[in-house]
Amino acid sequence: MIIPRQNYVDMLAAGRGNGLVKIVTGGRRCGKSFLLFHLFHQYLKEQGIKDDHIIELSLDDLRNSALRDPMKLLEYVDHHTTKDGSVYYVILDEVQEADRFVEVLLSLMHEPNLEIYVSGSNSRFLSSDVVTEFRGRGQNIRVWPLTFSEYYEACGLPMVQAWQEYYTYGGLPQILQLHSNREKQDYLHEIFSLTYLRDIVEHNHIKNSEGLLRLVQVLASGIGSSVNATRISNTFRSKGEKGMGVTTIGSYIGYLQDAFMIEEAMRFDVKGRKYIGTESKYYFNDLGLRNAILNFRQQEITHIMENIVYNELRSRGYRVDVGALERWTTGASGESKRQRLEIDFVVNNGADRLYIQSAYHMPSPEKEEQERRPLLGIGDNFRKMIIVGDPVKTSIDDNGIVTMSIFDFLLNKKSTELNL
């Protein structure tokens, strides 16, 4: 089964000739290798590029372990290219496996006839090494697991059944090749334990792997809830868990982010236009892995839908925060009361902004009012939206608030730009 993932191919194609190293990042098994070695390779062939001008190496392949030596890797590329001015495409998968890989890439950039594409499964090599050393000479292309629209188009199931499968088993492409629930669950358990968790432990030299596992379980249980390292540490301490202080927990959360397992949504004071550093929310990049961590026992659809909305927004390239809002109201006896309200997502794209509430079910006018109240209290003219799990027709009220079903939101790539 081939899933075209055209938006990523378009981004890779748009980078041709821009003089930058194209850096493809994303979690393990999300489809980076297939994107580079199959989809992008096929695009290059369609553009008339010959196979001998496409140099592809998987550096996490044991058969290529000798090429992790920087000089041998450079010699290999030199051996397969000429100096006649023709353009060669160098594609290095899991480039962080090579020793001194930043120096290797900088050396390759000295050759004007090379188009360089690399991938990596750990964001630290991007955030600390590549960006610092390249100083604007690298272009990051983030690959996510399949979005619901990609999954739905490929799976061939009715929409509601596809939705149920998606929020249970997630969007890692291999899931579509598995048939029984047992196969899918075993695959996700194995990917989490033997790939993600082991990579994090080995890469960061973690000695307390049991503490890391329990932390992941805490975060998986709390998607959609505000947390901080101090509160988590106190929970561990109350249960007699040693070695899980605030500093350790903060480091472990950073390692999970580096491995593209979770992302942090920071709290943003909408009125004060500033970040509030006390608490954040953490969302899992793939719901299948999150559910596997909890042995598929904690299926609260409200929080799961919120996580899916977050991932969809991020996969579309938006920056996403959690909105915090304070307002004063007058009580029945005339006294002033302070209200703390939360907006699920403050969505930014440059100077543009969108506020979103995620509400799986709105069974009554009271619930509708509860979801609208934070949006009405913002007081600016940016667009505002409520995404619901109910099968509603997209509408807009007198206050400019759009209400849209989760399926219309996920299946229409322009849904965040909607103006009714």
FENHUJO-V6921 format. One record per residue. N is the residue number from 1. RES is the residue in one letter. BURIAL is b if it has 9 or more other C-alpha atoms within 8 Angstrom, else e. Layout:
BEGIN
n=N res=RES burial=BURIAL
n=N res=RES burial=BURIAL
END
This chain:
BEGIN
n=1 res=M burial=e
n=2 res=I burial=e
n=3 res=I burial=e
n=4 res=P burial=e
n=5 res=R burial=e
n=6 res=Q burial=e
n=7 res=N burial=e
n=8 res=Y burial=b
n=9 res=V burial=b
n=10 res=D burial=e
n=11 res=M burial=b
n=12 res=L burial=b
n=13 res=A burial=e
n=14 res=A burial=e
n=15 res=G burial=b
n=16 res=R burial=e
n=17 res=G burial=e
n=18 res=N burial=e
n=19 res=G burial=e
n=20 res=L burial=b
n=21 res=V burial=b
n=22 res=K burial=b
n=23 res=I burial=b
n=24 res=V burial=b
n=25 res=T burial=b
n=26 res=G burial=b
n=27 res=G burial=b
n=28 res=R burial=e
n=29 res=R burial=e
n=30 res=C burial=b
n=31 res=G burial=b
n=32 res=K burial=b
n=33 res=S burial=b
n=34 res=F burial=e
n=35 res=L burial=b
n=36 res=L burial=b
n=37 res=F burial=b
n=38 res=H burial=b
n=39 res=L burial=b
n=40 res=F burial=b
n=41 res=H burial=b
n=42 res=Q burial=e
n=43 res=Y burial=b
n=44 res=L burial=b
n=45 res=K burial=b
n=46 res=E burial=e
n=47 res=Q burial=e
n=48 res=G burial=e
n=49 res=I burial=b
n=50 res=K burial=e
n=51 res=D burial=e
n=52 res=D burial=e
n=53 res=H burial=b
n=54 res=I burial=b
n=55 res=I burial=b
n=56 res=E burial=b
n=57 res=L burial=e
n=58 res=S burial=b
n=59 res=L burial=b
n=60 res=D burial=b
n=61 res=D burial=e
n=62 res=L burial=e
n=63 res=R burial=e
n=64 res=N burial=b
n=65 res=S burial=b
n=66 res=A burial=e
n=67 res=L burial=b
n=68 res=R burial=b
n=69 res=D burial=b
n=70 res=P burial=b
n=71 res=M burial=e
n=72 res=K burial=b
n=73 res=L burial=b
n=74 res=L burial=b
n=75 res=E burial=e
n=76 res=Y burial=b
n=77 res=V burial=b
n=78 res=D burial=e
n=79 res=H burial=e
n=80 res=H burial=e
n=81 res=T burial=e
n=82 res=T burial=e
n=83 res=K burial=e
n=84 res=D burial=e
n=85 res=G burial=e
n=86 res=S burial=e
n=87 res=V burial=e
n=88 res=Y burial=b
n=89 res=Y burial=b
n=90 res=V burial=b
n=91 res=I burial=b
n=92 res=L burial=b
n=93 res=D burial=b
n=94 res=E burial=b
n=95 res=V burial=b
n=96 res=Q burial=b
n=97 res=E burial=b
n=98 res=A burial=b
n=99 res=D burial=e
n=100 res=R burial=e
n=101 res=F burial=b
n=102 res=V burial=b
n=103 res=E burial=e
n=104 res=V burial=b
n=105 res=L burial=b
n=106 res=L burial=b
n=107 res=S burial=e
n=108 res=L burial=b
n=109 res=M burial=b
n=110 res=H burial=e
n=111 res=E burial=e
n=112 res=P burial=e
n=113 res=N burial=b
n=114 res=L burial=b
n=115 res=E burial=b
n=116 res=I burial=b
n=117 res=Y burial=b
n=118 res=V burial=b
n=119 res=S burial=b
n=120 res=G burial=b
n=121 res=S burial=b
n=122 res=N burial=b
n=123 res=S burial=b
n=124 res=R burial=e
n=125 res=F burial=b
n=126 res=L burial=b
n=127 res=S burial=b
n=128 res=S burial=e
n=129 res=D burial=b
n=130 res=V burial=b
n=131 res=V burial=b
n=132 res=T burial=e
n=133 res=E burial=e
n=134 res=F burial=b
n=135 res=R burial=e
n=136 res=G burial=e
n=137 res=R burial=b
n=138 res=G burial=b
n=139 res=Q burial=b
n=140 res=N burial=e
n=141 res=I burial=b
n=142 res=R burial=e
n=143 res=V burial=b
n=144 res=W burial=b
n=145 res=P burial=b
n=146 res=L burial=b
n=147 res=T burial=b
n=148 res=F burial=b
n=149 res=S burial=b
n=150 res=E burial=b
n=151 res=Y burial=b
n=152 res=Y burial=b
n=153 res=E burial=e
n=154 res=A burial=e
n=155 res=C burial=e
n=156 res=G burial=e
n=157 res=L burial=e
n=158 res=P burial=e
n=159 res=M burial=e
n=160 res=V burial=e
n=161 res=Q burial=e
n=162 res=A burial=b
n=163 res=W burial=b
n=164 res=Q burial=e
n=165 res=E burial=b
n=166 res=Y burial=b
n=167 res=Y burial=b
n=168 res=T burial=b
n=169 res=Y burial=b
n=170 res=G burial=b
n=171 res=G burial=b
n=172 res=L burial=b
n=173 res=P burial=b
n=174 res=Q burial=e
n=175 res=I burial=b
n=176 res=L burial=e
n=177 res=Q burial=e
n=178 res=L burial=e
n=179 res=H burial=e
n=180 res=S burial=e
n=181 res=N burial=e
n=182 res=R burial=e
n=183 res=E burial=b
n=184 res=K burial=b
n=185 res=Q burial=b
n=186 res=D burial=e
n=187 res=Y burial=e
n=188 res=L burial=b
n=189 res=H burial=b
n=190 res=E burial=b
n=191 res=I burial=b
n=192 res=F burial=b
n=193 res=S burial=b
n=194 res=L burial=b
n=195 res=T burial=b
n=196 res=Y burial=b
n=197 res=L burial=b
n=198 res=R burial=b
n=199 res=D burial=b
n=200 res=I burial=b
n=201 res=V burial=b
n=202 res=E burial=e
n=203 res=H burial=e
n=204 res=N burial=e
n=205 res=H burial=e
n=206 res=I burial=e
n=207 res=K burial=e
n=208 res=N burial=e
n=209 res=S burial=e
n=210 res=E burial=e
n=211 res=G burial=b
n=212 res=L burial=b
n=213 res=L burial=b
n=214 res=R burial=e
n=215 res=L burial=b
n=216 res=V burial=b
n=217 res=Q burial=b
n=218 res=V burial=e
n=219 res=L burial=b
n=220 res=A burial=b
n=221 res=S burial=e
n=222 res=G burial=e
n=223 res=I burial=b
n=224 res=G burial=b
n=225 res=S burial=e
n=226 res=S burial=b
n=227 res=V burial=b
n=228 res=N burial=b
n=229 res=A burial=b
n=230 res=T burial=e
n=231 res=R burial=e
n=232 res=I burial=b
n=233 res=S burial=b
n=234 res=N burial=e
n=235 res=T burial=e
n=236 res=F burial=b
n=237 res=R burial=b
n=238 res=S burial=e
n=239 res=K burial=e
n=240 res=G burial=e
n=241 res=E burial=b
n=242 res=K burial=e
n=243 res=G burial=e
n=244 res=M burial=b
n=245 res=G burial=b
n=246 res=V burial=b
n=247 res=T burial=e
n=248 res=T burial=b
n=249 res=I burial=b
n=250 res=G burial=b
n=251 res=S burial=e
n=252 res=Y burial=b
n=253 res=I burial=e
n=254 res=G burial=e
n=255 res=Y burial=b
n=256 res=L burial=b
n=257 res=Q burial=b
n=258 res=D burial=b
n=259 res=A burial=b
n=260 res=F burial=b
n=261 res=M burial=b
n=262 res=I burial=b
n=263 res=E burial=b
n=264 res=E burial=b
n=265 res=A burial=b
n=266 res=M burial=b
n=267 res=R burial=b
n=268 res=F burial=b
n=269 res=D burial=b
n=270 res=V burial=b
n=271 res=K burial=e
n=272 res=G burial=e
n=273 res=R burial=e
n=274 res=K burial=e
n=275 res=Y burial=e
n=276 res=I burial=b
n=277 res=G burial=e
n=278 res=T burial=e
n=279 res=E burial=b
n=280 res=S burial=b
n=281 res=K burial=b
n=282 res=Y burial=b
n=283 res=Y burial=b
n=284 res=F burial=b
n=285 res=N burial=b
n=286 res=D burial=b
n=287 res=L burial=b
n=288 res=G burial=b
n=289 res=L burial=b
n=290 res=R burial=b
n=291 res=N burial=b
n=292 res=A burial=b
n=293 res=I burial=b
n=294 res=L burial=b
n=295 res=N burial=e
n=296 res=F burial=b
n=297 res=R burial=e
n=298 res=Q burial=e
n=299 res=Q burial=e
n=300 res=E burial=e
n=301 res=I burial=e
n=302 res=T burial=e
n=303 res=H burial=b
n=304 res=I burial=b
n=305 res=M burial=b
n=306 res=E burial=b
n=307 res=N burial=b
n=308 res=I burial=b
n=309 res=V burial=b
n=310 res=Y burial=b
n=311 res=N burial=b
n=312 res=E burial=b
n=313 res=L burial=b
n=314 res=R burial=b
n=315 res=S burial=b
n=316 res=R burial=e
n=317 res=G burial=e
n=318 res=Y burial=b
n=319 res=R burial=b
n=320 res=V burial=b
n=321 res=D burial=b
n=322 res=V burial=b
n=323 res=G burial=b
n=324 res=A burial=b
n=325 res=L burial=b
n=326 res=E burial=b
n=327 res=R burial=b
n=328 res=W burial=e
n=329 res=T burial=e
n=330 res=T burial=b
n=331 res=G burial=e
n=332 res=A burial=e
n=333 res=S burial=e
n=334 res=G burial=e
n=335 res=E burial=e
n=336 res=S burial=e
n=337 res=K burial=e
n=338 res=R burial=e
n=339 res=Q burial=e
n=340 res=R burial=e
n=341 res=L burial=b
n=342 res=E burial=b
n=343 res=I burial=b
n=344 res=D burial=b
n=345 res=F burial=b
n=346 res=V burial=b
n=347 res=V burial=b
n=348 res=N burial=b
n=349 res=N burial=b
n=350 res=G burial=e
n=351 res=A burial=e
n=352 res=D burial=e
n=353 res=R burial=b
n=354 res=L burial=b
n=355 res=Y burial=b
n=356 res=I burial=b
n=357 res=Q burial=b
n=358 res=S burial=b
n=359 res=A burial=b
n=360 res=Y burial=b
n=361 res=H burial=e
n=362 res=M burial=b
n=363 res=P burial=e
n=364 res=S burial=e
n=365 res=P burial=e
n=366 res=E burial=e
n=367 res=K burial=b
n=368 res=E burial=b
n=369 res=E burial=e
n=370 res=Q burial=e
n=371 res=E burial=b
n=372 res=R burial=b
n=373 res=R burial=e
n=374 res=P burial=b
n=375 res=L burial=b
n=376 res=L burial=e
n=377 res=G burial=e
n=378 res=I burial=b
n=379 res=G burial=e
n=380 res=D burial=e
n=381 res=N burial=e
n=382 res=F burial=e
n=383 res=R burial=b
n=384 res=K burial=b
n=385 res=M burial=b
n=386 res=I burial=b
n=387 res=I burial=b
n=388 res=V burial=b
n=389 res=G burial=b
n=390 res=D burial=b
n=391 res=P burial=e
n=392 res=V burial=e
n=393 res=K burial=e
n=394 res=T burial=b
n=395 res=S burial=e
n=396 res=I burial=b
n=397 res=D burial=e
n=398 res=D burial=e
n=399 res=N burial=e
n=400 res=G burial=e
n=401 res=I burial=b
n=402 res=V burial=b
n=403 res=T burial=b
n=404 res=M burial=b
n=405 res=S burial=b
n=406 res=I burial=b
n=407 res=F burial=e
n=408 res=D burial=b
n=409 res=F burial=b
n=410 res=L burial=b
n=411 res=L burial=e
n=412 res=N burial=e
n=413 res=K burial=e
n=414 res=K burial=e
n=415 res=S burial=b
n=416 res=T burial=e
n=417 res=E burial=e
n=418 res=L burial=e
n=419 res=N burial=e
n=420 res=L burial=e
END
